[in-house]
């Protein structure tokens, strides 16, 4: 038995119930990650807020996928890698992008590859980038806003990846074909 319950609307703390209802409205069900996070209402609220904010950034669906999946893969998140592969499919992102990231292969689009490289550098170097790394990112057509938005995406993914590691969150049935 897991130390981390998968909460339902009925079992969740009162403060998490409207947040889980929001998950149902957004996803059609309560994703297991949200069910785990419901044990700490402010954690679930923070995660949902970060997710909403990252979705409102200047990033395209492909760019969001590159940021999310690069982080998920680097953190070896058993839950988020397949979950975001499913989400990428729903967002109509070329599946080759997810495949290449999962296989640590170069992305065919040079601009997306630069985004993947800067995302990985931020994760691996704990946010300490050289001027040269930043200039290469800017030369690819990105700006300061987009660089800072990578940090926003990382903030969201650290929460989900680390919680999934702790809780060993079981993969939702909907995501299993992407495992």
JORACOR-V423082 format. One record per run of one state. SS is the DSSP state (H for helix, E for strand, C for the rest). FROM is the first residue (numbers start at 0). TO is the last residue. If there is no record, write none. Layout:
ss->(SS	SS)
from->(FROM	FROM)
to->(TO	TO)
This chain:
ss->(C	H	C	H	C	H	C	H	C	H	C	H	C	H	C	H	C	H	C	H	C)
from->(0	13	27	31	37	40	55	60	74	79	90	94	102	109	124	130	139	143	167	172	178)
to->(12	26	30	36	39	54	59	73	78	89	93	101	108	123	129	138	142	166	171	177	178)
